[in-house]
Amino acid sequence: LPLTPNRISPLQLGARAISGGVSAAYLPHSARSEGRSAPKPWQLGLRGLASAVGSTYLTYYGRKAIGERTGISDRWVGAAEDVAVFKLGSMIFDSPSRSAA
């Protein structure tokens, strides 16, 4: 969105890091309710935080590079990014290992 700050600005990045960490820390509760063992919440939280920060920088600079190299409007590159991230998330949450429990 045009009025939204860059995703790598400190406030935006911090919000993504916290969201990733808290979301990942919750995973052991759902795994235990399915009768599986799981890593400790702080371990998953740290992984979620690192994943959120890493993927934020990867998608930010990747999107920027694609737009500069191809000349495609940032709007279209952003739309393609959104579709790709949505599809990846759908594939992860619809994976057989999650539905087998």
Buried (B, 14 or more C-beta within 10 A) or exposed (E): EEEEEEBBEEEBBEEBBBEBBEBBBBBBEEBEEEEEEBBEBEEBBBBBBBBBBEBBEEBBEEBEEBBEEEEEEEEEBBEEBEEEEEEEEEEEEEEEEEEEE
